[in-house]
Amino acid sequence: MVTLGIIGIVAALTLPSLITDYKDKVFAARAKKTYSLIAQAIAKYQADEGTVGDITGLFDTSKTSEEVLLNFSKYFQVTDICLDYSCPKYLYDIAYDSIKYDVNNEAVLGESSPPIMILKDGTLIWIKQYASCKHETSGVRYNPDGTTVVDDDGKPIIFTFKHEYCAEVAFDTNGSAGPNVFGADAFGLHILENGSFTTNTASGHKSLQSILQGGDPIYKIYHKGEKFEG
């Protein structure tokens, strides 16, 4: 009985860690697979069109995000496409790779957004096409601890950001199934004019770099509305 008790205690201590390790390996394998599929699709487009080093015909700044996704979807095994907000099963919150807070010090989340293509293995890929490969966006900035940068009156400061990418492509390797966290099962990419792409800082950058180098995913699970504890 004593031996069985010891075995039970050891199992209780080690099982959660083993489960986490297994899940992380699954996340990493799925991320590598989808990342490779996207890279292959972009490479195939360039080969087919004879435009190596130029993807502006695929991520066409004169087209809408919906048009670009429909064209891009030809390079994947797609089972469904969601072009608007009429398909709620593909629309859900996704936590950033590190926790972010609003001016009330409550955790905020990102979200999946149409247009979305759904692959045969359940992966979701969504695209945001910009009207220029050199463009500006505006929004808040975050401190290292995840809190919003504010002025002396406590109001968020709106910054202007300059970008040199044509589109954003994000993917969730297991669809709406959890944990729905950038860096775990979801990742974001910036598509550059020359056909290369970089990882999105808030959408799993460190994690994807770690995974592609053979390491483990890097992410934090948190929930909307959690209070900042400095």
C-alpha positions as CSV (number, residue, x, y, z in Angstrom):
1,M,0.0,0.0,0.0
2,V,2.8,2.3,0.8
3,T,4.4,1.7,-2.5
4,L,1.2,2.3,-4.3
5,G,0.8,5.5,-2.4
6,I,4.2,6.7,-3.4
7,I,3.5,5.8,-7.0
8,G,0.3,7.8,-6.9
9,I,2.0,10.9,-5.5
10,V,4.8,10.7,-8.1
11,A,2.1,10.4,-10.8
12,A,0.2,13.3,-9.5
13,L,3.3,15.5,-9.5
14,T,4.6,14.4,-13.0
15,L,1.4,13.9,-15.0
16,P,0.5,17.5,-15.5
17,S,4.0,18.3,-16.7
18,L,3.9,15.3,-19.1
19,I,0.6,16.4,-20.5
20,T,1.8,20.0,-21.0
21,D,5.0,18.7,-22.8
22,Y,2.8,16.5,-25.1
23,K,0.5,19.4,-25.9
24,D,3.4,21.7,-26.7
25,K,4.9,19.1,-29.0
26,V,1.6,18.9,-30.8
27,F,1.3,22.7,-31.1
28,A,4.9,22.8,-32.4
29,A,4.3,20.1,-35.0
30,R,1.1,21.8,-36.2
31,A,2.7,25.2,-36.4
32,K,5.6,23.9,-38.5
33,K,3.2,22.1,-40.8
34,T,1.0,25.2,-41.5
35,Y,4.0,27.5,-41.7
36,S,5.4,25.2,-44.4
37,L,2.1,25.0,-46.3
38,I,2.0,28.8,-46.5
39,A,5.6,29.1,-47.6
40,Q,5.0,26.4,-50.2
41,A,1.9,28.2,-51.5
42,I,3.8,31.4,-51.9
43,A,6.7,29.7,-53.6
44,K,4.4,27.8,-56.0
45,Y,2.6,31.0,-57.0
46,Q,5.9,32.7,-57.8
47,A,7.1,29.6,-59.8
48,D,3.8,29.4,-61.7
49,E,3.7,33.0,-62.6
50,G,7.5,33.4,-63.1
51,T,7.7,36.2,-60.5
52,V,10.3,34.9,-58.1
53,G,11.0,37.7,-55.6
54,D,7.7,39.4,-56.2
55,I,4.3,38.4,-54.7
56,T,2.4,41.5,-55.4
57,G,0.3,39.7,-58.0
58,L,-0.9,37.3,-55.3
59,F,-1.2,39.8,-52.4
60,D,-2.5,42.4,-54.8
61,T,-2.9,45.8,-53.2
62,S,-5.7,46.7,-55.7
63,K,-7.8,43.7,-54.4
64,T,-9.9,43.3,-51.3
65,S,-9.0,40.9,-48.5
66,E,-11.8,38.6,-49.7
67,E,-10.5,38.5,-53.3
68,V,-7.0,37.8,-52.2
69,L,-8.0,35.0,-49.9
70,L,-10.1,33.4,-52.6
71,N,-7.1,33.4,-54.9
72,F,-4.7,32.2,-52.2
73,S,-7.1,29.4,-51.3
74,K,-6.3,27.7,-54.6
75,Y,-3.0,26.5,-53.2
76,F,-4.5,24.7,-50.3
77,Q,-6.9,21.8,-49.6
78,V,-9.9,23.9,-48.5
79,T,-13.1,22.5,-47.1
80,D,-14.9,25.8,-46.4
81,I,-14.5,29.6,-46.8
82,C,-16.0,32.3,-44.6
83,L,-16.0,35.7,-46.3
84,D,-18.0,37.7,-43.7
85,Y,-19.3,37.7,-40.1
86,S,-22.2,35.3,-41.0
87,C,-20.2,32.2,-39.8
88,P,-19.8,32.6,-36.0
89,K,-18.2,29.2,-35.5
90,Y,-15.0,30.6,-37.1
91,L,-15.0,33.8,-35.1
92,Y,-13.6,33.8,-31.6
93,D,-11.2,35.5,-29.3
94,I,-7.5,34.8,-29.3
95,A,-5.1,35.8,-26.6
96,Y,-1.9,37.7,-27.6
97,D,1.4,35.9,-27.0
98,S,1.9,38.0,-23.9
99,I,-0.8,39.6,-21.8
100,K,-2.0,43.1,-22.8
101,Y,-4.2,45.4,-20.7
102,D,-6.5,48.3,-21.5
103,V,-6.6,51.6,-19.7
104,N,-8.7,50.0,-17.0
105,N,-5.9,47.4,-16.4
106,E,-8.1,44.6,-17.7
107,A,-6.6,42.0,-20.1
108,V,-7.7,42.3,-23.7
109,L,-7.7,39.7,-26.5
110,G,-7.4,39.7,-30.3
111,E,-9.8,37.8,-32.5
112,S,-10.1,35.8,-35.7
113,S,-11.7,37.8,-38.5
114,P,-13.0,37.1,-42.0
115,P,-12.1,36.4,-44.7
116,I,-11.1,32.9,-43.5
117,M,-10.3,29.7,-45.2
118,I,-10.7,26.3,-43.4
119,L,-8.3,23.6,-44.4
120,K,-8.9,19.9,-44.6
121,D,-7.0,19.3,-41.3
122,G,-9.1,22.0,-39.5
123,T,-6.6,24.8,-39.7
124,L,-8.0,28.3,-40.1
125,I,-6.1,30.9,-42.2
126,W,-7.3,34.5,-42.4
127,I,-5.9,37.4,-44.4
128,K,-5.9,41.1,-44.2
129,Q,-4.8,42.8,-47.4
130,Y,-3.6,46.4,-47.4
131,A,-4.0,48.9,-50.2
132,S,-0.2,49.5,-50.3
133,C,2.8,47.6,-49.3
134,K,4.0,50.8,-47.5
135,H,1.3,51.9,-45.2
136,E,0.6,53.4,-41.8
137,T,-1.7,52.2,-39.0
138,S,-2.5,53.9,-35.7
139,G,-3.2,52.5,-32.3
140,V,-2.0,52.3,-28.7
141,R,1.4,51.1,-27.6
142,Y,2.1,48.9,-24.6
143,N,4.7,49.1,-21.8
144,P,6.9,46.0,-21.1
145,D,4.5,44.9,-18.5
146,G,1.6,44.9,-20.9
147,T,-0.1,48.0,-19.6
148,T,-1.3,50.7,-22.1
149,V,0.9,53.7,-22.6
150,V,-1.1,56.7,-21.3
151,D,-0.6,60.5,-21.0
152,D,-0.5,62.5,-17.7
153,D,-4.4,62.4,-17.6
154,G,-4.4,58.6,-17.9
155,K,-5.7,58.6,-21.5
156,P,-4.2,56.2,-24.0
157,I,-1.7,57.8,-26.4
158,I,-2.4,57.0,-30.0
159,F,0.7,56.3,-32.0
160,T,1.3,56.1,-35.8
161,F,3.2,53.0,-37.0
162,K,4.8,52.8,-40.4
163,H,4.9,49.4,-42.1
164,E,6.4,47.8,-45.2
165,Y,4.4,44.7,-45.7
166,C,1.6,44.0,-48.2
167,A,-0.7,41.8,-46.1
168,E,-1.1,40.0,-42.8
169,V,-1.8,36.2,-42.7
170,A,-2.7,34.6,-39.5
171,F,-3.5,31.0,-38.8
172,D,-4.9,28.8,-36.0
173,T,-3.7,25.2,-36.3
174,N,-6.7,23.6,-34.6
175,G,-9.5,26.0,-35.4
176,S,-11.7,27.3,-32.6
177,A,-10.4,24.5,-30.2
178,G,-8.4,25.8,-27.3
179,P,-6.3,27.3,-26.1
180,N,-6.6,29.9,-28.8
181,V,-3.4,31.7,-27.9
182,F,-0.9,33.3,-30.2
183,G,2.3,31.4,-29.8
184,A,0.5,28.1,-28.9
185,D,-2.0,27.2,-31.6
186,A,-2.2,30.6,-33.4
187,F,0.4,32.7,-35.2
188,G,0.6,35.9,-37.4
189,L,2.8,36.6,-40.4
190,H,3.6,39.8,-42.3
191,I,3.9,39.2,-46.1
192,L,6.6,41.3,-47.8
193,E,6.8,42.4,-51.5
194,N,9.7,40.0,-52.2
195,G,7.8,36.9,-51.2
196,S,9.4,36.5,-47.8
197,F,7.5,37.0,-44.6
198,T,8.2,37.9,-41.0
199,T,6.5,37.0,-37.8
200,N,4.0,39.4,-36.2
201,T,5.5,40.6,-32.9
202,A,2.2,40.4,-30.9
203,S,1.1,37.2,-32.6
204,G,3.6,34.5,-31.6
205,H,6.9,35.9,-32.9
206,K,9.2,34.5,-30.2
207,S,7.3,31.2,-30.1
208,L,7.4,30.6,-33.9
209,Q,11.1,31.4,-34.0
210,S,11.7,28.9,-31.2
211,I,9.5,26.2,-32.9
212,L,11.3,26.6,-36.3
213,Q,14.6,26.2,-34.5
214,G,13.5,23.0,-32.8
215,G,12.4,24.5,-29.5
216,D,9.2,24.6,-27.6
217,P,6.3,27.0,-28.0
218,I,6.4,30.2,-25.9
219,Y,3.1,31.5,-24.7
220,K,1.0,32.6,-21.8
221,I,-2.6,31.5,-21.2
222,Y,-4.8,34.2,-19.7
223,H,-8.4,35.3,-20.0
224,K,-10.2,38.5,-21.0
225,G,-10.8,40.8,-18.1
226,E,-8.1,39.6,-15.9
227,K,-6.8,42.5,-13.7
228,F,-3.2,43.8,-13.9
229,E,-1.2,42.9,-10.9
230,G,2.0,45.0,-11.0
